[in-house]
């Protein structure tokens, strides 16, 4: 496991500012889980061997194929598992910046980031979802914007959800067992890694192009400026859940909504007087 984080401008893996070296033998199957704990997206790529994307956000992909000379976009808070068979020479798994996971003995020089990235919308083979997203019980829109206003009495330029400023954002209300379909639209001028607590959702489309590969299950989704995603999930975890940007600075500046199951309440309140802040 390799956890990437930027501390005061210094790149680290598992808290260390040096490459992570892992012993591996020729012919051995190696699975590397990369976790992005920063506020923004990073790219991951492999030098020295073909690889497969085995899992995203803890969910295995269906029939992933070998790729090489491509990168994988890993959003803030996201996880990706890379699977490869060790050749006779070492392999370098590069984590965006200057650091890598080096597999095997010896060394392999770093390589520039590949020009193309794997498109998870079409990677792998289709498989059954276990529910029909084309017959949803609830349909929601989560449109991200930005405008001047006040959040908890602070003036500034803040993120909006459907034009509303936090905490005056209506909750998305579901019943247990509902099939939920949500459209996420980003018209804010910046990228947002969107994260729904308590659930995994499947990506249905991006900018009107439907998913054709393996079911792409996520709990953190990189939504670029100008992009529109459709996702779906089953409401199978009752409670009141945050649905927010994984860039924690953005969450603190209002990019936060909630998914609430009907009939559930909480004793907690929001606002400066409560001391209960988004981040």
VENGILIN-V774683 format. One record per residue. PHI is phi in radians with two decimals (none if undefined). D_CENTER is the distance of its C-alpha to the mean C-alpha in Angstrom with 2 decimals. Layout:
BEGIN
phi={PHI & PHI}
d_center={D_CENTER & D_CENTER}
END
This chain:
BEGIN
phi={none & -2.21 & -1.77 & -1.68 & -2.67 & -1.83 & -1.90 & 0.97 & 1.55 & -1.81 & -1.29 & -2.40 & -2.16 & 0.92 & 1.50 & -1.88 & -1.48 & -2.22 & -0.99 & -1.65 & -1.82 & -2.26 & -1.19 & -2.69 & -1.91 & -0.96 & 1.52 & -1.33 & -1.50 & -2.12 & -2.06 & -1.99 & -1.71 & -1.88 & -2.11 & -1.73 & -1.80 & -1.55 & -1.49 & -2.24 & -1.25 & -2.40 & -1.92 & -2.18 & -2.58 & -2.01 & -2.00 & 1.96 & -2.93 & -1.22 & -2.60 & -2.13 & -1.56 & -1.41 & -2.72 & -2.24 & 0.89 & 1.46 & -2.03 & -1.13 & -1.49 & -1.64 & 0.90 & -1.23 & -1.79 & -1.19 & -2.37 & -2.72 & 1.01 & -2.39 & -1.89 & -2.15 & -1.40 & -2.10 & -1.34 & -1.06 & 1.44 & -1.48 & -2.30 & -2.46 & -1.87 & -1.87 & -2.10 & -2.61 & -1.83 & -1.17 & -1.39 & -1.32 & -1.97 & -1.16 & -2.21 & -2.05 & -1.77 & -1.62 & -1.89 & 1.18 & -1.57 & -1.44 & -1.80 & -2.52 & -1.68 & -1.81 & -1.78 & 1.61 & -1.56 & 1.51 & -2.60 & -2.33 & -1.10 & -1.06 & -2.14 & -1.07 & -1.06 & -1.01 & -1.29 & -2.01 & -2.10 & -1.12 & -1.69 & -1.18 & -1.17 & -2.19 & -1.53 & 1.46 & -2.02 & -1.07 & -2.70 & -1.13 & -1.56 & 1.62 & -2.77 & -1.85 & -1.25 & -1.48 & -2.23 & -1.33 & -1.49 & -2.35 & -2.22 & -2.19 & -2.20 & -2.18 & -1.75 & -1.69 & -2.38 & -2.66 & -2.80 & -1.24 & 2.96 & -2.23 & -2.14 & 0.92 & 1.45 & -1.64 & -1.41 & 2.83 & -1.66 & -2.19 & -1.34 & -2.13 & -2.05 & 0.93 & 1.44 & -1.80 & -1.70 & -1.08 & -1.62 & -1.52 & -1.99 & -1.01 & -1.30 & -1.48 & -1.85 & -2.31 & -1.90 & -1.01 & 1.66 & -1.09 & -1.55 & -1.98 & -2.09 & -2.23 & -1.80 & -1.89 & -2.09 & -1.99 & -2.18 & -1.77 & 1.69 & -2.43 & -1.37 & -2.37 & -1.51 & -1.55 & -2.38 & -1.76 & -1.22 & 1.39 & -2.55 & -1.91 & -2.09 & -1.80 & -1.41 & -1.67 & -2.83 & -2.34 & 0.91 & 1.47 & -1.63 & -1.32 & -1.19 & -2.19 & -1.67 & -1.03 & -0.89 & -1.80 & -1.54 & -2.37 & -2.12 & -2.37 & -2.19 & -1.40 & -1.95 & -1.29 & -1.04 & 1.53 & -1.57 & -2.28 & -2.04 & -1.97 & -2.25 & -2.55 & -2.74 & -1.73 & -1.35 & -2.17 & -2.45 & -1.03 & 2.68 & -2.17 & -2.13 & -1.26 & -2.32 & -2.49 & -1.42 & -1.41 & -1.36 & -1.16 & -1.15 & -1.18 & -1.08 & -1.15 & -1.73 & 1.86 & -1.46 & -2.69 & -2.35 & -2.39 & -1.81 & -2.15 & -1.47 & -1.01 & 1.60 & -1.84 & -2.26 & -2.45 & -1.39 & -1.51 & -2.19 & -1.86 & 2.01 & -1.09 & -1.23 & -1.43 & 1.32 & -1.81 & -1.82 & -1.00 & -2.49}
d_center={16.95 & 16.03 & 14.35 & 14.09 & 15.13 & 17.38 & 20.44 & 22.82 & 22.12 & 22.35 & 19.70 & 19.62 & 18.61 & 19.15 & 21.00 & 23.35 & 23.89 & 25.01 & 23.84 & 23.11 & 25.85 & 25.86 & 28.96 & 28.71 & 31.59 & 32.34 & 31.30 & 28.96 & 25.61 & 22.87 & 19.31 & 17.10 & 13.91 & 12.00 & 9.99 & 8.88 & 10.49 & 11.30 & 10.86 & 10.00 & 8.51 & 10.67 & 12.29 & 13.61 & 16.86 & 19.79 & 23.42 & 26.27 & 25.17 & 23.40 & 20.33 & 18.23 & 14.56 & 15.39 & 12.24 & 8.49 & 7.20 & 10.97 & 12.24 & 14.68 & 14.92 & 18.40 & 20.81 & 18.69 & 21.09 & 21.97 & 20.86 & 21.99 & 22.13 & 18.63 & 15.44 & 11.85 & 9.21 & 6.62 & 4.52 & 5.89 & 5.72 & 4.01 & 7.19 & 9.32 & 13.01 & 15.57 & 19.03 & 22.23 & 25.98 & 27.68 & 30.33 & 33.45 & 31.85 & 29.00 & 25.40 & 23.06 & 19.24 & 18.45 & 15.60 & 15.53 & 18.48 & 21.77 & 20.82 & 20.46 & 20.80 & 24.30 & 25.38 & 29.12 & 32.15 & 33.00 & 30.70 & 29.16 & 28.82 & 25.50 & 24.82 & 23.51 & 20.06 & 20.61 & 21.03 & 18.92 & 15.41 & 14.69 & 13.93 & 12.09 & 13.87 & 17.07 & 16.48 & 18.29 & 20.62 & 20.51 & 21.05 & 21.94 & 19.41 & 21.95 & 22.15 & 22.98 & 20.42 & 23.31 & 25.30 & 23.18 & 24.89 & 22.83 & 21.45 & 19.60 & 18.68 & 16.24 & 17.50 & 16.40 & 19.40 & 21.30 & 24.91 & 27.43 & 28.23 & 28.25 & 25.67 & 27.58 & 30.58 & 28.99 & 29.61 & 27.18 & 24.69 & 21.99 & 18.97 & 19.98 & 18.78 & 21.20 & 23.52 & 23.81 & 23.39 & 22.13 & 23.67 & 25.49 & 22.64 & 23.76 & 21.80 & 20.45 & 22.97 & 22.86 & 25.19 & 24.37 & 24.09 & 23.11 & 21.10 & 18.84 & 17.81 & 15.88 & 15.91 & 13.55 & 15.55 & 15.01 & 18.49 & 18.15 & 18.64 & 15.42 & 11.76 & 9.48 & 5.83 & 6.71 & 6.80 & 9.79 & 11.70 & 13.82 & 12.57 & 10.68 & 10.86 & 11.81 & 11.36 & 15.01 & 15.38 & 14.52 & 17.46 & 19.74 & 19.18 & 18.70 & 16.67 & 19.26 & 17.73 & 16.47 & 14.76 & 11.04 & 9.82 & 6.35 & 5.95 & 2.65 & 3.76 & 5.57 & 8.99 & 11.83 & 15.22 & 17.29 & 14.73 & 14.98 & 12.86 & 14.41 & 12.77 & 14.92 & 15.29 & 18.36 & 19.27 & 20.27 & 19.60 & 22.09 & 21.75 & 20.43 & 16.70 & 14.81 & 12.45 & 11.46 & 9.79 & 8.11 & 10.63 & 13.31 & 16.07 & 14.96 & 14.78 & 18.21 & 19.45 & 18.89 & 15.51 & 15.62 & 16.89 & 17.66 & 17.91 & 21.39 & 23.32 & 26.91 & 29.40 & 27.19 & 27.96 & 27.13 & 29.63 & 27.25 & 27.58 & 25.79 & 27.42 & 29.14 & 32.04 & 29.95 & 28.24 & 25.01 & 22.50 & 18.80 & 17.97}
END
